[in-house]
Amino acid sequence: MKGILGLLIACMLGAMGVFFNWMYLNSALKGTETESFIGVGKPIKAGEIITKDRLVELKVPKSQAGQMGRFIAKWSIVDTIDGKQPATRDFAVNGPDLILTWDLRDLPSKVKAADDEELVFVTINTPNFVSELVDPGDELTFNFPNDVAGQPKSVVTNGGGTPQPEGPVTIVGPFRVATIGSRTGSYKVYRSKNLPMGQSRQLGLLAKREGKGYDAKMTQLLGLLGNRRDYSVSVDKADKQE
């Protein structure tokens, strides 16, 4: 335990040394492959919302970055922090500072279920689904090809559940995503904090309750999914800027 603590202290001291020389490094690293981390250049008090104008991009040679990404927040997630994340402590009070991974709180899921909605878990078997590109609040639409024997070819629904003309593809959705595996927040934030994201193909989708079952969209989706792997999933991002 003492050895691990010593290693952490050594890593942090090394990281701080790099930070205090960040201006020199930024000018000297032109043409060198680097990794970028989040530094704090202007004071932020605990409880204040962190904004990008108080942060600085700290570039470190990739060959020297080592395990820094485990302890220092990467610049690649800065947009998930800017204007959204409250400071968990005072930053840069006595000089330049760093945002550490444990300084960040997971952003709560932006999805709030309505009174008549329920969380329904479905498993995504199609190999072309990339869970890292989906966050809570996004909307998914499922596209099932109709050239499979025994599959229905006459019901196509849009977002309002209105029947559409028969075609080569059955479109079902959209569905709001509430959870992706054990993840209830942004993938970038979870990755930066090394939080577990197990069962990433198990999605929690919101559906309206109707009687003892679900609405027509969810009922149709559950009937079509089964063990099929030939469908595609399109994503409508909740935050178009991310």
QUIZI-V536544 format. One record per backbone hydrogen bond with DSSP energy under -1.0 kcal/mol. CO is the residue of the C=O (numbers start at 1). NH is the residue of the N-H. If there is no record, write none. Layout:
((CO/NH) (CO/NH))
This chain:
((1/5) (2/6) (3/7) (4/8) (5/9) (6/10) (7/11) (8/12) (9/13) (10/14) (11/15) (12/16) (13/17) (14/18) (15/19) (16/20) (19/22) (21/25) (22/26) (23/27) (24/28) (25/29) (29/32) (33/62) (35/60) (36/75) (37/58) (38/99) (39/56) (40/97) (44/91) (45/48) (48/87) (50/83) (51/54) (52/55) (54/41) (54/42) (56/39) (58/37) (60/35) (61/64) (61/65) (65/68) (67/70) (68/71) (68/72) (71/101) (73/38) (74/77) (75/78) (77/80) (78/81) (78/82) (81/84) (81/85) (85/50) (87/47) (91/44) (97/40) (99/73) (100/103) (101/104) (114/117) (116/209) (118/207) (120/205) (122/203) (126/129) (130/133) (131/134) (135/138) (138/177) (139/236) (140/175) (141/234) (142/172) (143/232) (144/170) (148/151) (156/164) (158/161) (168/146) (170/144) (171/157) (172/142) (175/140) (176/206) (177/137) (179/204) (180/183) (183/180) (186/190) (187/191) (188/192) (189/193) (190/195) (191/194) (198/182) (199/202) (201/124) (202/181) (203/122) (204/178) (204/179) (205/120) (207/118) (208/215) (210/213) (213/210) (215/219) (216/220) (217/221) (218/222) (219/223) (220/224) (221/225) (225/228) (232/143) (234/141) (236/139) (239/242))
